[in-house]
Amino acid sequence: MKVLNLGSKKQASFYVACELYKEMAFNQHCKLGLATGGTMTDLYEQLVKLLNKNQLNVDNVSTFNLDEYVGLTASHPQSYHYYMDDMLFKQYPYFNRKNIHIPNGDAYDMNAEASKYNDVLEQQGQRDIQILGIGENGHIGFNEPGTPFDSVTHIVDLTESTIKANSRYFENEDDVPKQAISMGLANILQAKRIILLAFGEKKRAAITHLLN
């Protein structure tokens, strides 16, 4: 494990954007695990700049998102489908749509969707890089502290603290979905390389606990 303090969110985001760019440049069939949320906004902004500047061929790059809210359609402004389109896939519209994988939070049978997404992860094999953030209470993806290490893609009941933390993105707390579909820890740990980003004083306790 390597711990880097790069001084600012902008510098750290640029560093990770460069790591993703290099992976795509040197391995055109690479598989990337992607994350969402406020932690990732600068990362995608920097990555889009690099991609647009160099017009990198990403037609064979495959992406796999960590999670999605249950009950939100892909077109909902707070869905992670919408986030990824807004932050990356519409800003650099050369990713092949058939290679973009995001859980469907609006599926008729969410347990079947979790199983289906897990099958996709197993069939596609190891991700070359998995990007992660961490919640104030230590959740990764929507895996709360105490989630078994052998867990695979599953439906999660969100804790009150997670709902409260995410309420800033919604008009009011009652609008925040109460469930999510998330990769499990076993899925995450399959990646060849994991890069976790955390910024700000509110994440200090979670990072300290993780490292200790």
DRENSE-107321 format. One record per residue (C-alpha): residue in one letter; y, z, x; chain; residue number from 1. Coordinates in steps of 0.25 Angstrom, whole numbers. Each point is the difference from the previous one (the first is absolute). Layout:
REM DRENSE-107321
("A"; (Y; Z; X); "A"; NUM)
...
REM end
This chain:
REM DRENSE-107321
("M"; (0; 0; 0); "A"; 1)
("K"; (14; -4; 5); "A"; 2)
("V"; (12; 7; -6); "A"; 3)
("L"; (14; -7; 2); "A"; 4)
("N"; (14; 5; -3); "A"; 5)
("L"; (8; -12; 0); "A"; 6)
("G"; (13; 6; -4); "A"; 7)
("S"; (4; -6; -13); "A"; 8)
("K"; (-7; -6; -12); "A"; 9)
("K"; (6; -14; 4); "A"; 10)
("Q"; (-6; 1; 14); "A"; 11)
("A"; (-13; 5; -5); "A"; 12)
("S"; (-1; -11; -11); "A"; 13)
("F"; (4; -11; 10); "A"; 14)
("Y"; (-11; 5; 9); "A"; 15)
("V"; (-11; -1; -11); "A"; 16)
("A"; (6; -13; -5); "A"; 17)
("C"; (-2; -6; 14); "A"; 18)
("E"; (-15; 6; 1); "A"; 19)
("L"; (-3; -7; -14); "A"; 20)
("Y"; (7; -13; 5); "A"; 21)
("K"; (-8; 0; 13); "A"; 22)
("E"; (-13; 2; -7); "A"; 23)
("M"; (3; -12; -9); "A"; 24)
("A"; (5; -8; 11); "A"; 25)
("F"; (-12; 2; 9); "A"; 26)
("N"; (-11; 1; -11); "A"; 27)
("Q"; (3; -10; -11); "A"; 28)
("H"; (-12; 5; -8); "A"; 29)
("C"; (4; 14; 1); "A"; 30)
("K"; (-1; 11; -11); "A"; 31)
("L"; (11; 9; -3); "A"; 32)
("G"; (0; 13; -8); "A"; 33)
("L"; (14; 2; -7); "A"; 34)
("A"; (7; 11; -6); "A"; 35)
("T"; (13; 2; -9); "A"; 36)
("G"; (11; 10; -3); "A"; 37)
("G"; (13; 3; 6); "A"; 38)
("T"; (-6; 3; 14); "A"; 39)
("M"; (-4; -15; 1); "A"; 40)
("T"; (13; -7; -5); "A"; 41)
("D"; (6; -2; 14); "A"; 42)
("L"; (-13; -4; 6); "A"; 43)
("Y"; (-2; -12; -10); "A"; 44)
("E"; (15; -3; 2); "A"; 45)
("Q"; (-2; -1; 15); "A"; 46)
("L"; (-13; -7; -1); "A"; 47)
("V"; (6; -11; -9); "A"; 48)
("K"; (11; -2; 10); "A"; 49)
("L"; (-11; -3; 11); "A"; 50)
("L"; (-8; -9; -9); "A"; 51)
("N"; (12; -8; -5); "A"; 52)
("K"; (5; -1; 14); "A"; 53)
("N"; (-13; -5; 6); "A"; 54)
("Q"; (-6; -7; -12); "A"; 55)
("L"; (-13; 6; 3); "A"; 56)
("N"; (-12; -7; -7); "A"; 57)
("V"; (-6; 11; -9); "A"; 58)
("D"; (-9; -8; -9); "A"; 59)
("N"; (-13; 6; 5); "A"; 60)
("V"; (5; 15; 1); "A"; 61)
("S"; (-6; 9; -10); "A"; 62)
("T"; (7; 12; -6); "A"; 63)
("F"; (-5; 12; -7); "A"; 64)
("N"; (8; 10; -7); "A"; 65)
("L"; (-3; 15; 0); "A"; 66)
("D"; (3; 3; -15); "A"; 67)
("E"; (6; -3; -13); "A"; 68)
("Y"; (5; 8; -12); "A"; 69)
("V"; (-9; 0; -12); "A"; 70)
("G"; (6; -5; -13); "A"; 71)
("L"; (11; -9; 7); "A"; 72)
("T"; (-1; -15; -1); "A"; 73)
("A"; (2; -8; 12); "A"; 74)
("S"; (14; -4; -5); "A"; 75)
("H"; (5; 14; -2); "A"; 76)
("P"; (11; 3; 10); "A"; 77)
("Q"; (-6; 13; 5); "A"; 78)
("S"; (-14; -6; 2); "A"; 79)
("Y"; (-5; -3; 14); "A"; 80)
("H"; (-3; -14; -3); "A"; 81)
("Y"; (15; -2; -3); "A"; 82)
("Y"; (4; 8; 12); "A"; 83)
("M"; (-9; -9; 9); "A"; 84)
("D"; (6; -12; -6); "A"; 85)
("D"; (14; 5; 1); "A"; 86)
("M"; (-1; 5; 14); "A"; 87)
("L"; (-9; -10; 7); "A"; 88)
("F"; (-8; -11; -7); "A"; 89)
("K"; (13; -6; -7); "A"; 90)
("Q"; (8; 2; 12); "A"; 91)
("Y"; (-10; -8; 9); "A"; 92)
("P"; (-7; -8; -10); "A"; 93)
("Y"; (-11; -6; 9); "A"; 94)
("F"; (-11; 10; -2); "A"; 95)
("N"; (-12; -6; -7); "A"; 96)
("R"; (0; 7; -14); "A"; 97)
("K"; (-16; 0; 0); "A"; 98)
("N"; (1; 9; 13); "A"; 99)
("I"; (9; 10; -7); "A"; 100)
("H"; (-8; 12; -5); "A"; 101)
("I"; (7; 11; -9); "A"; 102)
("P"; (-8; 9; -10); "A"; 103)
("N"; (3; -4; -14); "A"; 104)
("G"; (6; 12; -7); "A"; 105)
("D"; (0; -6; -13); "A"; 106)
("A"; (-15; -3; -1); "A"; 107)
("Y"; (-8; 2; -13); "A"; 108)
("D"; (-10; 9; 7); "A"; 109)
("M"; (6; 7; 12); "A"; 110)
("N"; (-13; 6; 5); "A"; 111)
("A"; (-5; -15; 1); "A"; 112)
("E"; (12; -4; 7); "A"; 113)
("A"; (-1; 11; 10); "A"; 114)
("S"; (-15; -5; 3); "A"; 115)
("K"; (5; -14; 0); "A"; 116)
("Y"; (11; 3; 10); "A"; 117)
("N"; (-10; 8; 9); "A"; 118)
("D"; (-9; -12; 0); "A"; 119)
("V"; (11; -9; 5); "A"; 120)
("L"; (3; 10; 11); "A"; 121)
("E"; (-15; 0; 4); "A"; 122)
("Q"; (-1; -15; 0); "A"; 123)
("Q"; (12; -3; 8); "A"; 124)
("G"; (-4; 10; 11); "A"; 125)
("Q"; (9; 8; 9); "A"; 126)
("R"; (15; -1; -1); "A"; 127)
("D"; (6; -2; 14); "A"; 128)
("I"; (12; 9; -3); "A"; 129)
("Q"; (2; 10; -12); "A"; 130)
("I"; (14; 4; -3); "A"; 131)
("L"; (2; 14; -6); "A"; 132)
("G"; (11; 9; -5); "A"; 133)
("I"; (-2; 15; -3); "A"; 134)
("G"; (5; 8; -12); "A"; 135)
("E"; (8; 13; 1); "A"; 136)
("N"; (-13; 7; -4); "A"; 137)
("G"; (-8; -8; 10); "A"; 138)
("H"; (-6; -10; -10); "A"; 139)
("I"; (-4; -13; 7); "A"; 140)
("G"; (-1; -12; -10); "A"; 141)
("F"; (-2; 9; -12); "A"; 142)
("N"; (-10; 8; 7); "A"; 143)
("E"; (4; 14; -2); "A"; 144)
("P"; (-3; 11; 11); "A"; 145)
("G"; (-15; 4; -2); "A"; 146)
("T"; (-5; -14; -4); "A"; 147)
("P"; (-14; -2; 7); "A"; 148)
("F"; (0; -9; 12); "A"; 149)
("D"; (-11; -8; -6); "A"; 150)
("S"; (8; -4; -12); "A"; 151)
("V"; (1; -15; -4); "A"; 152)
("T"; (10; -7; -9); "A"; 153)
("H"; (2; 9; -12); "A"; 154)
("I"; (9; 4; -12); "A"; 155)
("V"; (9; 12; 4); "A"; 156)
("D"; (7; 10; -10); "A"; 157)
("L"; (13; 2; 7); "A"; 158)
("T"; (5; 14; 3); "A"; 159)
("E"; (13; 6; -6); "A"; 160)
("S"; (6; -1; 14); "A"; 161)
("T"; (-3; -14; 2); "A"; 162)
("I"; (5; -4; -14); "A"; 163)
("K"; (13; 8; 3); "A"; 164)
("A"; (2; -7; 14); "A"; 165)
("N"; (-2; -14; -7); "A"; 166)
("S"; (9; 3; -12); "A"; 167)
("R"; (12; -5; 8); "A"; 168)
("Y"; (-5; -14; -1); "A"; 169)
("F"; (-1; 1; -16); "A"; 170)
("E"; (11; 3; -10); "A"; 171)
("N"; (-7; 14; -3); "A"; 172)
("E"; (-12; 8; 4); "A"; 173)
("D"; (-7; -3; -13); "A"; 174)
("D"; (0; -15; 4); "A"; 175)
("V"; (-8; 3; 13); "A"; 176)
("P"; (-15; -5; -2); "A"; 177)
("K"; (-10; 12; 0); "A"; 178)
("Q"; (-11; -8; 7); "A"; 179)
("A"; (-1; -9; 12); "A"; 180)
("I"; (-11; -9; 6); "A"; 181)
("S"; (-2; 2; 15); "A"; 182)
("M"; (-8; -3; 12); "A"; 183)
("G"; (-8; 12; 4); "A"; 184)
("L"; (0; 6; 14); "A"; 185)
("A"; (-13; -7; 4); "A"; 186)
("N"; (7; -13; -3); "A"; 187)
("I"; (12; 3; 8); "A"; 188)
("L"; (-8; 5; 11); "A"; 189)
("Q"; (-7; -13; 1); "A"; 190)
("A"; (12; -6; 7); "A"; 191)
("K"; (0; -4; 14); "A"; 192)
("R"; (13; 6; 2); "A"; 193)
("I"; (9; 9; -9); "A"; 194)
("I"; (15; 2; 1); "A"; 195)
("L"; (6; 11; -8); "A"; 196)
("L"; (15; 1; -2); "A"; 197)
("A"; (8; 12; -4); "A"; 198)
("F"; (15; 3; 0); "A"; 199)
("G"; (9; 11; -4); "A"; 200)
("E"; (-1; 15; 0); "A"; 201)
("K"; (-7; 0; -13); "A"; 202)
("K"; (-12; -6; 7); "A"; 203)
("R"; (0; 10; 11); "A"; 204)
("A"; (-10; 10; -6); "A"; 205)
("A"; (-10; -11; -4); "A"; 206)
("I"; (0; -6; 14); "A"; 207)
("T"; (-1; 13; 7); "A"; 208)
("H"; (-12; 4; -9); "A"; 209)
("L"; (-6; -14; 3); "A"; 210)
("L"; (1; 2; 15); "A"; 211)
("N"; (-5; 14; 0); "A"; 212)
REM end
